[in-house]
Amino acid sequence: MPNTKSAKKRLRQNVIRRNHNRAIKSAIRSSIRKVREAVAAKEFEKADELFRVTVKKLDKAGAKNVLHQKTTSRLKSRLNHHIKSAKDKAAA
């Protein structure tokens, strides 16, 4: 337990920030899952639209240091590769 006034304030701030960051991360995971489900269902137009929304969320999280910038880049790259490879398999 914090003893000083500043430590108590820091604890309150940390609780608020943790909840905010958890909500952002949860939204990102849900968004990635929706893209993967759309790709699995071969709904590529929907997957592209959801991918754009997901990239926006990832970029915001990276800019605000909720996620590391390289983590966001890696997730975007893997998701894009997943979509493109599924499109190529469907076309072939």
N, C-alpha and C positions, 0 to 999 in steps of 0.2 A: 504494500500500500504506500502511496506517496505521502510524504510528510510536509513538504514545503508547498506554499501556495502555487509556485510556478510548476512544480511537479504534478499537482492536481489538475492544473489547467492543461498541461501537456497530455495527461491521461485522457481528459475529455476530448481533446483534439484528435488523439490517436484512435479513439473509439469511433468517432464520426468519420474519419478518413478511411478506417478499415472497412466500415460498412459501405461507404461510397465506392471504394475500390472493388469490393466483393461484388457489388451490384453490376459494375461495369464489366468485370471479368465474366460474370454469369451471362450477361447479355451477349458478350462476344462468343462464348462457347455455344450458346443457343443458336446464334446466327450462323456459326460454322456448321453446326449440326444440320440446320435447315438447308444449307447449300449442298451438303453431302447427300441428304435425303432426296433433294431435287435431282441431283446427278444420278443417283441410284434408280430413280423413277424415269430417267431419260427425258426429263423436262428441262432442256438446255436453255431455253429462253428465260424461264423462271430462275434457273440456277445463275445465269449471267446477271440478272437483276438483283438477286440476293447477294451475289458476290460483290457487286458495287457497294451495296449497303454495308456489308461486312468489312470491306476495305476501308470505308469511311470510319467505321467504329474502331478498327485497329489503328488507323493513323491518329485518331484522337487520343486513344489510350497511350500510344507511343509518345505523342507530343506532351502529354501530361505526366509521363513517367509512371503510369499505372503498370504498363508492361515495358520491358526494355525494347529499344528501337530495333535491335537485330531480331528479337523474338517476333515482333510484328512483321518484319520483312520475311522471315522464314515461314510464318504462317500464311502470308499472302502468296508467297511463291509456291508452297505446297498445294494450296487450295486451287490456284490457277492451273498448276500442272495436272491436278486431279480432274478438273473440268475439261481441259484440252485433250488429255489422253482418253477420256470417256467419249468425247465427241469423235475422235479419230477412230475408235473402236466401233462406234455406232455407224459411222460413214463407210467403213470397210466391209 
